[in-house]
Amino acid sequence: MTPASDVSLADIEAAAARLQGQVLDTPCLESRTLSELTGARVFLKFENLQFTASFKERGALNKLLALVAERDAGRAELRGVIAASAGNHAQGVAHHAQRLGLRAVIVMPQFTPTVKVERTLGFGAEVVLHGDSFDAAREHALRLAAAQGLSFVHPFDDPLIIAGQGTVGLEMLQAQPALDTLLVSVGGGGLASGIATAARALRPALQVIGVQAERYAAMFDAIKGTRHAPGDSTLAEGIAVGQPGELTRALIAERVHDLVLVDEGDLEQAVLMLLEIEKTVVEGAGAAGLAALLRHRERFAGRCVGLVLSGGNIDPLRLASIIERGMVRAGRLARIRVAAPDTPGVLARITALVAAAGANIDEVHHQRAFSSLSAQNVEVELVLQTRNREHGHDVVRHLAQAGFDARAI
């Protein structure tokens, strides 16, 4: 295993100097509403505001600049670069390779969200879709690198990548000196390794907690000696890594205080809360820190907690689904079924009663053939926009008082 001492605060400070003016020093701001809801002082680092909407371009650019420096000094040949990524690392490599005039080939798993594929192509990279996981894509990228003489840019298990990601931690501690806890998403571990390296050197008492999705708990298992069966998919596909890196595993074991897991419901809730409360779009992996805070409120109550909103590249259709599912859980979308005589005007009467109760109709399904009622009756299923769960029950009572057989589904 590579010694963890291969990455130091000096490396991160050198990366910060190298990246200055080329990536955003993103805001790190307190969320008063989230603080009130969780019982902690919550500070958000908006890495979803980077040009590629992810922190990943920090490490990617740090690595590319080092490769260019080696080429310009005559110490190495640079025919181009290749990377394997679920999307955010891909965009970071593609964008900055284009800026630096380098050929970039990106190997992505076949089921990568379309928004990430299209944006990577938009940065001028050549995209190869291969395999059903990051690990399969990485193996194919290594084969292509050897065949074409390309320099492989690892998404996490590289000292230069880790140092670049660690600049997030430097900025957070400079902007908010009161921070005593950082919750950081963990996939391969590059971000958590870099942030923990900076934090341990500058603020030894500060706790860095890594967060993984339960369906992809490879780093958690490697550190804690547990065993979780991998899932088929996760909302946090950006951290869905099946095999942690050697260097990042050593760094996390040495410098990260603990690792926690979150489930899919936690991630959905966190994405929706950030959209509603902070008016910011964050992908599943980017919401992992908030998901952990919501799940373990008692543990972090009273602390000054920094969350890294690590990326905002979420598929619009997936975001729409999360919003709709969240509205159902909050009782703001209600489904009711009404049995009524199949007579002219009955549907108009039902909808008028719903309107009088203050609900808005989203969908109507008027069933005759697929109903267990007698032939002279009809079943009407309504999806309603309501204020809350109790309002949905009020609509059902309003219909019942008018003589209809109505019930919530």
HELIX and SHEET records of a PDB file:
HELIX    1   1 ALA A    4  ASP A    6  5                                   3    
HELIX    2   2 LEU A    9  LEU A   19  1                                  11    
HELIX    3   3 ARG A   32  THR A   38  1                                   7    
HELIX    4   4 GLU A   47  LEU A   49  5                                   3    
HELIX    5   5 LYS A   56  ASP A   72  1                                  17    
HELIX    6   6 ASN A   88  LEU A  100  1                                  13    
HELIX    7   7 THR A  114  GLY A  122  1                                   9    
HELIX    8   8 PHE A  134  GLN A  148  1                                  15    
HELIX    9   9 PRO A  159  ALA A  175  1                                  17    
HELIX   10  10 GLY A  190  LEU A  202  1                                  13    
HELIX   11  11 GLU A  214  TYR A  216  5                                   3    
HELIX   12  12 ALA A  218  LYS A  224  1                                   7    
HELIX   13  13 GLU A  237  ILE A  239  5                                   3    
HELIX   14  14 GLU A  246  ARG A  255  1                                  10    
HELIX   15  15 GLU A  264  GLU A  278  1                                  15    
HELIX   16  16 ALA A  285  ALA A  287  5                                   3    
HELIX   17  17 ALA A  288  ARG A  295  1                                   8    
HELIX   18  18 ARG A  297  PHE A  300  1                                   4    
HELIX   19  19 PRO A  316  ARG A  329  1                                  14    
HELIX   20  20 VAL A  346  ALA A  356  1                                  11    
HELIX   21  21 ARG A  389  GLN A  401  1                                  13    
SHEET    1   A 6 CYS A  28  GLU A  30  0                                        
SHEET    2   A 6 ARG A  41  LYS A  45 -1                                        
SHEET    3   A 6 CYS A 304  VAL A 308  1                                        
SHEET    4   A 6 THR A 181  SER A 185  1                                        
SHEET    5   A 6 GLN A 207  ALA A 213  1                                        
SHEET    6   A 6 ASP A 258  VAL A 262  1                                        
SHEET    1   B 4 GLU A 126  LEU A 129  0                                        
SHEET    2   B 4 ALA A 104  MET A 108  1                                        
SHEET    3   B 4 VAL A  81  ALA A  84  1                                        
SHEET    4   B 4 SER A 151  PHE A 152  1                                        
SHEET    1   C 4 ASN A 360  GLN A 367  0                                        
SHEET    2   C 4 ASN A 377  GLN A 385 -1                                        
SHEET    3   C 4 LEU A 333  PRO A 341 -1                                        
SHEET    4   C 4 ASP A 405  ALA A 408 -1                                        
END                                                                             
